Amino acid sequence: MKEQTQLTDEQKDELRQKRSEQRKEKEAEERKAREVNQLQDVIDGIGFSTDKTLARYFDTTRKTIWDWSRNSDNAFPKPKKIGPNLTRWSNAELKSYREKHFLGKLYG
């Protein structure tokens, strides 16, 4: 027969805490992987991005992204309204903007 071992309350708490930490580490790794994929999508011109992703990509704030898109003197792409509370920028349009705006300045 197997001998059953009883865990003390302290051991149970330690085990719960360890599992919670492992879960948080896993979630942080998954979040980082999503962020990397989102930034790669911007680079590749695939899909759509949020203002938060674009702020991370351009190393600026979300407010600046909105200011750029509202400025008629700026060629920054306009966002697309996808739903009542859902606005996204086309990564294909952003790729084109980057190529024209940044590479055009480099190569005249």
C-alpha positions as CSV (number, residue, x, y, z in Angstrom):
1,M,0.0,0.0,0.0
2,K,1.1,3.5,-0.7
3,E,1.8,5.7,2.2
4,Q,0.0,8.9,2.0
5,T,1.7,12.0,3.2
6,Q,-0.2,14.9,4.6
7,L,1.0,18.4,3.8
8,T,1.0,21.0,6.5
9,D,-0.9,24.2,5.9
10,E,2.4,26.0,5.5
11,Q,3.5,23.6,2.8
12,K,0.2,24.0,1.0
13,D,0.6,27.7,1.1
14,E,4.2,27.5,-0.2
15,L,3.0,25.2,-3.0
16,R,0.1,27.6,-3.9
17,Q,2.5,30.5,-4.0
18,K,5.0,28.6,-6.2
19,R,2.2,27.7,-8.6
20,S,1.0,31.3,-8.7
21,E,4.5,32.6,-9.4
22,Q,4.9,30.0,-12.2
23,R,1.6,31.0,-13.7
24,K,2.6,34.7,-13.6
25,E,5.9,34.0,-15.2
26,K,4.2,32.0,-17.9
27,E,1.7,34.8,-18.5
28,A,4.5,37.4,-18.7
29,E,6.4,35.2,-21.3
30,E,3.2,34.9,-23.3
31,R,2.5,38.6,-23.1
32,K,6.1,39.4,-24.3
33,A,5.8,36.9,-27.2
34,R,2.5,38.6,-28.2
35,E,4.1,42.0,-28.1
36,V,7.0,40.8,-30.3
37,N,4.5,39.3,-32.8
38,Q,2.5,42.5,-32.9
39,L,5.6,44.6,-33.5
40,Q,6.7,42.2,-36.2
41,D,3.3,42.5,-37.9
42,V,3.8,46.3,-38.0
43,I,7.2,45.8,-39.7
44,D,5.8,43.2,-42.1
45,G,2.7,45.3,-42.9
46,I,0.4,42.4,-41.8
47,G,-3.0,43.0,-40.2
48,F,-4.0,45.9,-38.0
49,S,-2.5,47.5,-34.9
50,T,-3.7,49.4,-31.8
51,D,-2.5,52.8,-30.7
52,K,-0.7,51.1,-27.9
53,T,1.3,48.9,-30.3
54,L,2.1,51.8,-32.5
55,A,3.3,53.9,-29.5
56,R,5.6,51.0,-28.6
57,Y,6.8,50.7,-32.2
58,F,7.5,54.4,-32.7
59,D,8.8,54.8,-29.1
60,T,6.3,57.5,-28.3
61,T,2.9,57.9,-26.5
62,R,-0.6,56.9,-27.5
63,K,-1.6,60.5,-27.5
64,T,1.2,61.3,-30.0
65,I,-0.1,58.5,-32.3
66,W,-3.6,60.1,-32.2
67,D,-2.1,63.6,-32.8
68,W,-0.2,62.4,-35.8
69,S,-3.2,60.7,-37.3
70,R,-5.4,63.9,-36.8
71,N,-2.8,66.3,-38.2
72,S,-3.8,67.1,-41.8
73,D,-0.2,68.3,-42.5
74,N,1.1,64.9,-41.6
75,A,0.9,61.9,-44.0
76,F,0.5,59.5,-41.0
77,P,-2.2,56.9,-41.9
78,K,-5.7,57.5,-40.5
79,P,-7.2,54.9,-38.2
80,K,-10.0,52.6,-39.3
81,K,-13.2,52.4,-37.1
82,I,-13.8,48.7,-36.8
83,G,-16.5,48.7,-34.1
84,P,-18.2,51.1,-31.6
85,N,-15.1,51.1,-29.4
86,L,-12.6,49.5,-31.7
87,T,-10.2,51.6,-33.8
88,R,-7.1,50.2,-35.6
89,W,-4.4,51.3,-38.0
90,S,-3.7,49.2,-41.2
91,N,-0.1,47.8,-40.9
92,A,0.1,47.8,-44.7
93,E,-0.6,51.6,-44.8
94,L,1.9,52.1,-41.9
95,K,4.6,50.1,-43.8
96,S,4.0,52.3,-46.9
97,Y,4.2,55.4,-44.7
98,R,7.4,54.3,-43.2
99,E,9.0,53.6,-46.5
100,K,8.0,56.9,-48.0
101,H,8.5,59.0,-44.9
102,F,11.8,57.6,-43.5
103,L,13.5,56.1,-46.5
104,G,12.5,59.1,-48.6
105,K,14.4,61.3,-46.2
106,L,17.4,59.1,-46.3
107,Y,17.6,58.6,-50.1
108,G,16.0,61.9,-51.1
